Amino acid sequence: MNAWLVLGLVLLAAYWLGATPTGYWAGKLLKDIDIRQYGSKSTGATNVLRILGRGPAIAVLLIDIFKGVAAIALTRYVYSLPNIAALPLPSGLPLGTWLPWAVMLSGLVAIVAHSKSMWIGFKGGKSAATALGVLFALSWQVGLGVAAVFLLMLTLFRIVSLGSIAGAISASLWMIALRQPLPYLLLAIAGGIYVLITHRANIQRLLAGTEPKVGQKHL
């Protein structure tokens, strides 16, 4: 088997995991609705909370985080298989050098896939929860640091999007502070920028002072 083919299959699996439309399925199963037609139109846990309630929102949040963890865990598992580890790798790099880059690509694919799910017309959530799962899988210390930033902002301001934005910005800083490998830092930067892009409407509402707080209806 060719090393590039292995990487392609791994990235395809990462996309499949990230693209699993948890919030959309929750709406269909619990109320037979397309949750994209309500609230913020997102399939993420925050919109699930507004439309379906706390229990479904917690379940969706945990599964969306798990998707990111699973994408990284699967990549590491595949490259640990003896038949794969013995393959000639691109540019002749040893596995220990190549693996962090493969992990970086898988994580980024899973993050993007959450908001670009092929199962629901390449739409979805805003990727923050799946990105957090990726960070936990890369380094639990970084994951905890980002989660702490999110919870602090949520506690102070009761605005989920503000916590997500602050967490996304902090991810690369935690990577630097904890001296993580360069591919992981690049993933944190790219993933953080992507999460900010998916929150651009939220940023506009934050600047306008119209972003809803937890418990308020989406404007």
PEFEN-V439573 format. One record per backbone hydrogen bond with DSSP energy under -0.5 kcal/mol. NH is the residue of the N-H (numbers start at 1). CO is the residue of the C=O. Records with the same first field share a line. If there is no record, write none. Layout:
# PEFEN-V439573
NH = CO + CO
This chain:
# PEFEN-V439573
6 = 2
7 = 3
8 = 4
9 = 5
10 = 6
11 = 7
12 = 8
13 = 9
14 = 10
15 = 11
16 = 12
17 = 13
18 = 14
19 = 15
20 = 16 + 17
22 = 20
25 = 21
26 = 22
27 = 23
28 = 24
29 = 25
30 = 26
31 = 27
32 = 27 + 28
33 = 27
35 = 33
37 = 34
38 = 35
41 = 38
43 = 124
48 = 44
49 = 45
50 = 46
51 = 47
52 = 48
53 = 48 + 49
57 = 53
58 = 54
59 = 55
60 = 56
61 = 57
62 = 58
63 = 59
64 = 60
65 = 61
66 = 62
67 = 63
68 = 64 + 65
69 = 65
70 = 66
71 = 67
72 = 68
73 = 69
74 = 70
75 = 71
76 = 72
77 = 73
78 = 74
79 = 75
80 = 76 + 77
81 = 77 + 78
84 = 81
85 = 81
86 = 82
87 = 84
92 = 89
93 = 90
97 = 94
98 = 94
99 = 95
101 = 98
102 = 98
103 = 99
104 = 100
105 = 101
106 = 102
107 = 103
108 = 104
109 = 105
110 = 106
111 = 107
112 = 108
113 = 109
114 = 110
115 = 111 + 112
116 = 112
117 = 123
120 = 117
121 = 118
122 = 117
123 = 117
125 = 114
131 = 127
132 = 128
133 = 129
134 = 130
135 = 131
136 = 132
137 = 133
138 = 134
139 = 135
143 = 135 + 139
144 = 140
145 = 141
146 = 142
147 = 143
148 = 144
149 = 145
150 = 146
151 = 147
152 = 148
153 = 149
154 = 150
155 = 151
156 = 152
157 = 153
158 = 154
160 = 158
163 = 159
164 = 160
165 = 161
166 = 162
167 = 163
168 = 164
169 = 165
170 = 166
171 = 167
172 = 168
173 = 169
174 = 170
175 = 171
176 = 172
177 = 173
178 = 174
179 = 176
180 = 175
184 = 181
185 = 181
186 = 182
187 = 183
188 = 184
189 = 185
190 = 186
191 = 187
192 = 188
193 = 189
194 = 190
195 = 191
196 = 192
197 = 193
198 = 194
199 = 195
200 = 197
203 = 199
204 = 200
205 = 201
206 = 202
207 = 203
208 = 204
209 = 205 + 206
210 = 205
211 = 205
214 = 158
216 = 213
